[in-house]
Amino acid sequence: MIIQSVEPHLLSCPLPEPVCYDFYGGRRTVFKRDAMVVSVRGENGLVGHGPAAASEETAKLIVRDIAPMLVGNEFSDPAGFVSLAISKLGFKALAAAGAVEVALYDLWGKLEGCSVTEFFGGRKQVTVCCYGSAGMYQSAESYAQEAAAVCELGFSAYKYRPALGPAEDLRTVELMREAVGPEVGLCLDAHGWWRMGDKSYDASTIETLAHDIAPFGITWLEEPLPLDDDSSYAKLRSKEIVPIAAGEHEHDLAGFERLVESGSVDIAQADVSHHGGFSGVSDILKLCERSGVAFAFHNWGTALETVVDALIGSCFPRETARWLEYPQYAHRDSRVMYPFPLSDELVPDAPFPEKGELPLPEGSGLGVTVDESVFDKYPYLPGPWSIFELESPPSKLALSGDHALAWAEDSS
């Protein structure tokens, strides 16, 4: 089969009104959510789709450098495509090549009449365990109410983002545990603790707070320290206070090897969109399996990203692939976070969790339908999707739609 086209579709879903979240040391404003989907079309009319890291640079890289590698050429087994792209373009192509690889596997599965999971050893799990993820910066009481709402939906764990100051962060955990009972897992995504300017928590404060929250049964403490501080991560984890999770900001397999070999994490986190497609995440999962490190999918995008993460996760036993992040957008339940209707409209037949377990699609390829009319409904809006304003030192930082990109100074 000859490949006819490879196209990135960069999309934006503006919020009805900007949402402002105050935190300890500043304020975060969310204006929109971005997404990107790659479509690969064959001469026989079949189309494959893959979720991509949403950024203008990634889209340009696909159009300029990756599409010419495929268009007009005979299509064969996608295995090795990401490695080929990196050999020609460097590691900057990892996320872009991974998105195209997923679309190729979707196309190949449709061509062969089988699920993409058959290309990765078949399914070891019939469902994937999800945790409900929401918890943008809010009061301790609001966090507790949201945690209870997420658990009412059937999830056995809830993740939130604490950044209220050490005393209030501890009180939040106390109120949440009271609200959800003793059996529900609580996951703290602490990236705010090192993004608050002069009010960022130091290592001593973090260790003290870890000790304080440990009695409340914490499932994991995520990214409590600056990302490049391996020695402090290893030191904190060695004290076995609470399980430590990290990895979503790593850029390649070597970064995960460093995390694992340095003893920095109990739980590694990655996703298909940012870490090299199915093959990239499969390599990370194999590393975790060999090393006895648990794995939890980072997943903060559309329903398409949820599906592809679940599919590759199902190819590994639950002892390794333990958790899949399931974002709780307000268009699904008004009690949580903000709306992101693009997510579900993009994949109208995507499965939903049942009692915290996500059923897997049974069809060929990815097993779901991508509604391409969404590409026209949600045209891309340039500019950052979120801005952080820090009190001290006074600064404004803009976050692009691509979660893995470094922050850039806001020029608005």
C-alpha positions as a printed NumPy array, in Angstrom:
array([[  0.   ,   0.   ,   0.   ],
       [  1.311,   3.447,  -0.943],
       [  1.049,   6.252,   1.622],
       [ -0.843,   9.181,   0.098],
       [ -0.673,  11.76 ,   2.878],
       [  0.584,  12.452,   6.396],
       [ -1.156,  15.418,   8.033],
       [ -1.037,  16.957,  11.506],
       [ -4.265,  18.584,  12.692],
       [ -3.592,  21.165,  15.395],
       [ -6.75 ,  22.028,  17.351],
       [ -7.885,  24.372,  20.126],
       [-10.853,  24.188,  22.463],
       [-11.317,  27.582,  24.159],
       [-12.858,  27.651,  27.615],
       [-16.167,  29.553,  27.863],
       [-14.322,  32.002,  30.116],
       [-10.707,  32.002,  31.327],
       [-10.373,  30.114,  34.611],
       [ -8.087,  31.52 ,  37.31 ],
       [ -6.497,  29.39 ,  40.03 ],
       [ -4.695,  31.018,  42.944],
       [ -1.825,  29.121,  44.522],
       [  0.864,  29.72 ,  47.129],
       [  3.044,  32.278,  45.392],
       [  0.963,  33.235,  42.392],
       [ -1.912,  32.589,  40.037],
       [ -2.506,  30.33 ,  37.056],
       [ -4.95 ,  31.229,  34.271],
       [ -6.232,  28.643,  31.771],
       [ -7.603,  30.003,  28.483],
       [ -8.021,  26.938,  26.282],
       [ -6.889,  23.368,  25.72 ],
       [ -4.933,  22.36 ,  22.638],
       [ -4.768,  18.974,  20.951],
       [ -3.214,  17.474,  17.849],
       [ -4.054,  14.424,  15.764],
       [ -1.975,  12.964,  12.941],
       [ -3.78 ,  11.27 ,  10.054],
       [ -2.015,   8.903,   7.636],
       [ -3.928,   7.92 ,   4.488],
       [ -3.271,   4.972,   2.232],
       [ -4.156,   4.565,  -1.42 ],
       [ -6.843,   2.015,  -0.541],
       [ -8.861,   4.588,   1.424],
       [ -7.827,   3.41 ,   4.872],
       [ -6.838,   6.078,   7.391],
       [ -4.778,   5.719,  10.554],
       [ -4.776,   8.244,  13.411],
       [ -2.422,   9.036,  16.246],
       [ -2.491,  11.633,  19.059],
       [  0.398,  14.068,  19.084],
       [  2.025,  16.529,  21.448],
       [  0.164,  19.72 ,  20.593],
       [  2.564,  22.405,  19.425],
       [  3.237,  24.403,  16.301],
       [  6.82 ,  23.143,  16.202],
       [  5.706,  19.509,  16.267],
       [  3.226,  20.147,  13.451],
       [  5.888,  21.89 ,  11.359],
       [  8.338,  19.039,  11.939],
       [  5.801,  16.496,  10.703],
       [  4.976,  18.471,   7.564],
       [  8.527,  19.517,   6.727],
       [ 10.601,  16.482,   7.668],
       [  8.564,  13.394,   8.528],
       [  5.82 ,  13.354,   5.888],
       [  8.361,  13.308,   2.998],
       [  9.833,  10.113,   4.478],
       [  6.51 ,   8.327,   3.897],
       [  4.371,   9.992,   1.214],
       [  4.574,   8.18 ,  -2.108],
       [  6.381,   5.22 ,  -0.597],
       [  5.233,   1.661,  -0.027],
       [  3.87 ,   1.096,   3.467],
       [  5.177,  -1.802,   5.534],
       [  5.639,  -2.763,   9.174],
       [  5.909,   0.435,  11.325],
       [  8.464,  -1.217,  13.629],
       [ 11.654,   0.803,  13.518],
       [ 10.045,   3.965,  12.134],
       [ 10.715,   6.071,  15.235],
       [ 14.355,   4.956,  15.312],
       [ 14.691,   5.777,  11.616],
       [ 13.245,   9.252,  12.1  ],
       [ 15.547,   9.966,  15.044],
       [ 18.579,   8.758,  13.084],
       [ 17.762,  11.297,  10.378],
       [ 16.385,  14.19 ,  12.424],
       [ 17.748,  13.774,  15.958],
       [ 15.898,  13.344,  19.258],
       [ 13.854,  16.496,  18.604],
       [ 11.72 ,  14.236,  16.379],
       [ 10.819,  11.725,  19.125],
       [  7.284,  12.945,  19.921],
       [  6.417,  13.79 ,  16.306],
       [  7.69 ,  10.46 ,  14.976],
       [  5.888,   8.643,  17.783],
       [  2.561,  10.214,  16.804],
       [  3.056,   9.203,  13.173],
       [  4.061,   5.708,  14.3  ],
       [  0.766,   5.291,  16.2  ],
       [ -1.157,   6.343,  13.086],
       [  0.845,   3.824,  11.04 ],
       [  0.065,   1.052,  13.515],
       [ -3.621,   2.017,  13.4  ],
       [ -3.454,   1.809,   9.601],
       [ -1.563,  -1.486,   9.696],
       [ -4.03 ,  -3.015,  12.15 ],
       [ -6.932,  -2.046,   9.9  ],
       [ -5.087,  -3.526,   6.922],
       [ -4.431,  -6.796,   8.763],
       [ -7.808,  -6.883,  10.508],
       [ -6.419,  -7.017,  14.04 ],
       [ -5.912,  -4.825,  17.099],
       [ -2.633,  -2.943,  17.425],
       [ -2.074,  -4.893,  20.632],
       [ -1.302,  -7.978,  18.511],
       [  1.876,  -6.252,  17.298],
       [  3.129,  -5.909,  20.882],
       [  2.639,  -9.419,  22.196],
       [ -1.109,  -9.332,  22.782],
       [ -3.141,  -8.281,  25.783],
       [ -2.111,  -9.232,  29.305],
       [ -4.973,  -7.189,  30.815],
       [ -8.623,  -7.207,  29.712],
       [ -9.26 ,  -3.827,  31.347],
       [ -6.902,  -1.076,  32.517],
       [ -7.129,   0.412,  36.012],
       [ -7.791,   4.182,  35.967],
       [ -7.539,   6.884,  38.58 ],
       [ -9.587,  10.069,  38.404],
       [ -7.399,  13.112,  37.826],
       [ -8.521,  16.699,  38.38 ],
       [ -7.668,  18.924,  41.312],
       [ -6.469,  22.194,  39.84 ],
       [ -5.541,  24.71 ,  42.567],
       [ -8.463,  25.39 ,  44.917],
       [ -9.309,  25.508,  48.613],
       [ -8.838,  22.533,  50.892],
       [-12.611,  22.204,  51.267],
       [-13.126,  22.274,  47.486],
       [-10.448,  19.627,  46.976],
       [-12.25 ,  17.373,  49.445],
       [-15.592,  17.869,  47.69 ],
       [-14.039,  17.134,  44.308],
       [-12.286,  14.014,  45.612],
       [-15.618,  12.702,  46.884],
       [-17.277,  13.462,  43.526],
       [-14.567,  11.594,  41.601],
       [-14.869,   8.586,  43.879],
       [-18.639,   8.557,  43.405],
       [-17.909,   7.969,  39.713],
       [-16.293,   4.658,  40.643],
       [-12.585,   5.498,  40.671],
       [-10.48 ,   3.909,  43.381],
       [ -7.95 ,   6.764,  43.425],
       [ -7.943,  10.545,  42.938],
       [ -5.084,  12.839,  41.905],
       [ -4.869,  16.534,  42.623],
       [ -2.305,  19.343,  42.503],
       [ -1.502,  20.818,  45.919],
       [  0.093,  24.252,  46.127],
       [ -1.542,  26.07 ,  49.026],
       [  1.416,  26.308,  51.392],
       [  2.674,  23.455,  53.605],
       [  0.084,  23.856,  56.378],
       [ -2.868,  24.04 ,  53.981],
       [ -1.512,  21.186,  51.863],
       [ -1.512,  19.006,  54.973],
       [ -5.021,  20.135,  55.926],
       [ -6.175,  19.325,  52.383],
       [ -4.978,  15.734,  52.722],
       [ -6.72 ,  15.431,  56.079],
       [-10.036,  16.718,  54.66 ],
       [ -9.797,  14.569,  51.539],
       [ -9.147,  11.411,  53.529],
       [-12.145,  12.226,  55.705],
       [-14.28 ,  12.798,  52.585],
       [-13.375,   9.63 ,  50.663],
       [-12.788,   7.129,  53.442],
       [ -9.838,   4.83 ,  54.059],
       [ -9.902,   2.712,  50.869],
       [ -9.499,   5.36 ,  48.153],
       [ -5.999,   6.174,  46.914],
       [ -4.76 ,   9.769,  47.098],
       [ -2.103,  10.887,  44.598],
       [ -0.401,  14.266,  45.01 ],
       [  0.991,  15.873,  41.85 ],
       [  3.335,  18.354,  43.494],
       [  4.748,  20.107,  40.428],
       [  3.591,  23.381,  41.947],
       [  6.025,  23.036,  44.821],
       [  9.02 ,  23.934,  42.679],
       [  7.228,  26.412,  40.394],
       [  6.295,  29.079,  42.925],
       [  9.255,  31.407,  42.694],
       [ 10.601,  32.431,  46.097],
       [  7.818,  30.442,  47.785],
       [  8.896,  27.138,  46.228],
       [  9.301,  24.452,  48.882],
       [ 12.857,  23.442,  49.679],
       [ 13.951,  19.822,  50.148],
       [ 13.655,  19.999,  53.946],
       [ 10.086,  21.334,  53.796],
       [  9.146,  18.633,  51.286],
       [ 10.561,  15.876,  53.484],
       [  8.724,  17.202,  56.53 ],
       [  5.468,  17.445,  54.619],
       [  5.96 ,  13.923,  53.253],
       [  6.258,  12.645,  56.821],
       [  3.132,  14.6  ,  57.806],
       [  0.954,  13.251,  54.982],
       [  2.246,   9.65 ,  55.102],
       [ -0.18 ,   8.505,  57.856],
       [ -3.086,   9.357,  55.536],
       [ -2.208,   6.578,  53.111],
       [ -0.696,   8.355,  50.103],
       [ -0.57 ,   6.306,  46.884],
       [  2.251,   8.459,  45.541],
       [  3.878,  11.869,  45.711],
       [  4.571,  13.056,  42.172],
       [  7.458,  15.322,  41.142],
       [  8.041,  16.919,  44.547],
       [ 11.492,  18.233,  43.541],
       [ 13.053,  20.044,  40.566],
       [ 13.319,  17.633,  37.67 ],
       [ 17.108,  17.633,  37.315],
       [ 17.832,  17.   ,  41.004],
       [ 18.42 ,  13.238,  40.828],
       [ 20.4  ,  13.061,  44.052],
       [ 17.63 ,  14.71 ,  46.092],
       [ 15.034,  12.413,  44.529],
       [ 17.128,   9.357,  45.392],
       [ 17.728,  10.653,  48.919],
       [ 14.017,  11.299,  49.515],
       [ 12.973,   7.934,  48.104],
       [ 15.597,   6.077,  50.147],
       [ 13.856,   7.224,  53.327],
       [ 10.734,   5.278,  52.256],
       [  8.348,   7.92 ,  53.574],
       [  5.833,   7.784,  50.702],
       [  6.12 ,   6.298,  47.176],
       [  7.743,   8.739,  44.722],
       [  6.55 ,   9.123,  41.116],
       [  8.146,  11.04 ,  38.225],
       [  9.053,  10.801,  34.564],
       [  6.486,  12.665,  32.489],
       [  9.003,  15.426,  31.71 ],
       [ 11.756,  13.055,  30.608],
       [ 12.473,  13.176,  26.891],
       [ 13.757,   9.704,  25.996],
       [ 14.513,   6.204,  27.245],
       [ 17.898,   7.324,  28.573],
       [ 16.131,   9.699,  30.964],
       [ 14.032,   6.857,  32.355],
       [ 17.089,   4.638,  32.662],
       [ 18.692,   7.398,  34.72 ],
       [ 15.621,   7.686,  36.975],
       [ 15.451,   3.956,  37.559],
       [ 19.184,   3.319,  37.957],
       [ 19.61 ,   6.235,  40.381],
       [ 16.861,   4.875,  42.611],
       [ 14.856,   8.071,  42.21 ],
       [ 11.357,   6.64 ,  41.725],
       [  8.973,   3.942,  42.867],
       [  6.636,   4.716,  39.963],
       [  7.678,   5.85 ,  36.47 ],
       [  5.306,   7.951,  34.375],
       [  5.165,   8.439,  30.604],
       [  2.666,   8.623,  27.754],
       [  2.495,   7.662,  24.103],
       [  2.124,  11.248,  22.828],
       [  5.339,  12.582,  24.356],
       [  7.608,   9.554,  24.645],
       [  7.965,   8.019,  21.214],
       [  4.653,   6.376,  20.385],
       [  3.853,   2.737,  21.066],
       [  7.449,   1.602,  20.655],
       [  8.866,   4.296,  22.935],
       [  6.451,   3.598,  25.779],
       [  6.844,  -0.15 ,  25.248],
       [ 10.595,   0.24 ,  25.814],
       [  9.966,   2.21 ,  29.015],
       [  7.506,  -0.412,  30.238],
       [ 10.04 ,  -3.165,  29.526],
       [ 12.622,  -1.235,  31.55 ],
       [ 10.171,  -0.987,  34.449],
       [  9.313,  -4.674,  34.183],
       [ 12.997,  -5.67 ,  34.328],
       [ 13.7  ,  -3.306,  37.215],
       [ 10.662,  -3.996,  39.347],
       [  9.501,  -0.39 ,  39.096],
       [  5.776,   0.263,  38.762],
       [  4.424,   2.309,  35.859],
       [  1.543,   4.804,  35.747],
       [  0.517,   6.527,  32.522],
       [  0.607,  10.285,  32.436],
       [ -2.435,  11.22 ,  30.356],
       [ -3.662,  14.8  ,  30.183],
       [ -5.118,  14.975,  26.683],
       [ -8.069,  13.749,  24.647],
       [ -9.963,  10.475,  24.68 ],
       [ -7.754,   9.352,  21.783],
       [ -4.678,   9.587,  23.99 ],
       [ -6.499,   7.659,  26.7  ],
       [ -7.264,   4.857,  24.228],
       [ -3.724,   4.543,  22.853],
       [ -2.171,   4.581,  26.335],
       [ -4.629,   1.921,  27.495],
       [ -3.907,  -0.299,  24.488],
       [ -0.13 ,  -0.414,  24.959],
       [ -0.543,  -0.675,  28.738],
       [ -2.742,  -3.732,  28.3  ],
       [  0.194,  -5.551,  26.68 ],
       [  1.96 ,  -5.649,  30.062],
       [  0.904,  -7.292,  33.323],
       [ -0.757,  -5.13 ,  35.96 ],
       [  2.215,  -5.642,  38.268],
       [  4.02 ,  -3.299,  35.875],
       [  1.355,  -1.218,  34.079],
       [ -0.689,  -0.399,  37.169],
       [ -2.475,   2.884,  36.53 ],
       [ -3.857,   5.045,  33.725],
       [ -4.572,   8.704,  34.438],
       [ -8.158,   9.538,  33.464],
       [ -8.774,  13.319,  33.286],
       [-12.01 ,  14.514,  34.854],
       [-13.226,  17.317,  32.615],
       [-16.294,  19.336,  33.614],
       [-18.237,  18.529,  30.449],
       [-18.493,  14.987,  31.862],
       [-19.341,  16.013,  35.43 ],
       [-19.927,  19.646,  36.424],
       [-18.465,  19.053,  39.884],
       [-14.902,  18.815,  38.601],
       [-12.357,  21.037,  36.85 ],
       [-13.066,  22.803,  33.518],
       [-14.777,  21.565,  30.307],
       [-12.875,  20.073,  27.357],
       [-15.628,  18.729,  25.035],
       [-13.212,  18.304,  22.126],
       [-11.782,  15.317,  24.005],
       [-14.869,  13.128,  23.716],
       [-16.223,  14.538,  20.463],
       [-12.996,  13.498,  18.751],
       [-13.602,   9.826,  19.579],
       [-17.376,   9.352,  19.941],
       [-17.119,   5.596,  20.534],
       [-14.275,   5.731,  23.063],
       [-14.887,   3.462,  26.069],
       [-15.582,   4.948,  29.488],
       [-14.372,   3.519,  32.794],
       [-16.684,   1.199,  34.658],
       [-15.97 ,   1.167,  38.395],
       [-12.516,   2.548,  37.645],
       [-11.678,  -0.058,  34.994],
       [-11.406,   1.006,  31.347],
       [-12.672,  -1.592,  28.834],
       [-10.467,  -1.986,  25.761],
       [-11.706,  -1.423,  22.198],
       [-12.187,  -4.662,  20.284],
       [-12.011,  -3.459,  16.668],
       [ -9.066,  -3.474,  14.272],
       [ -6.288,  -0.908,  14.558],
       [ -6.991,   1.317,  17.556],
       [-10.526,  -0.035,  17.604],
       [-12.179,   3.394,  17.763],
       [-13.474,   5.984,  15.29 ],
       [-11.893,   9.415,  14.953],
       [-14.495,  11.996,  13.892],
       [-12.564,  14.194,  11.464],
       [-15.336,  16.823,  11.421],
       [-13.868,  17.907,  14.776],
       [-10.813,  19.164,  12.86 ],
       [-12.943,  21.957,  11.354],
       [-15.043,  22.573,  14.458],
       [-12.041,  23.395,  16.666],
       [ -9.524,  25.435,  14.615],
       [ -6.185,  26.168,  16.226],
       [ -5.855,  29.407,  18.201],
       [ -2.209,  30.535,  18.504],
       [ -0.836,  31.417,  21.899],
       [ -0.285,  29.735,  25.271],
       [ -3.055,  27.655,  26.78 ],
       [ -2.058,  28.604,  30.328],
       [ -0.093,  31.388,  32.025],
       [  1.553,  31.379,  35.451],
       [  2.01 ,  34.743,  37.218],
       [  4.461,  34.554,  40.123],
       [  4.498,  37.07 ,  42.961],
       [  8.199,  36.93 ,  43.797],
       [ 10.207,  37.504,  41.802],
       [  7.456,  39.126,  39.724],
       [  7.271,  37.157,  36.48 ],
       [  4.89 ,  35.769,  33.941],
       [  5.446,  32.396,  32.302],
       [  3.494,  30.92 ,  29.414],
       [  2.891,  27.216,  28.854],
       [  2.489,  25.949,  25.308],
       [  0.027,  23.267,  24.311],
       [  2.852,  20.737,  24.272],
       [  3.15 ,  19.562,  27.866],
       [  6.781,  18.523,  27.425],
       [  8.109,  21.86 ,  26.149],
       [ 10.073,  24.115,  28.475],
       [  8.371,  27.264,  29.623],
       [  8.809,  30.389,  27.539],
       [  8.554,  33.993,  28.6  ],
       [  5.13 ,  35.376,  27.809],
       [  5.427,  38.122,  25.221],
       [  1.837,  39.341,  25.47 ]])
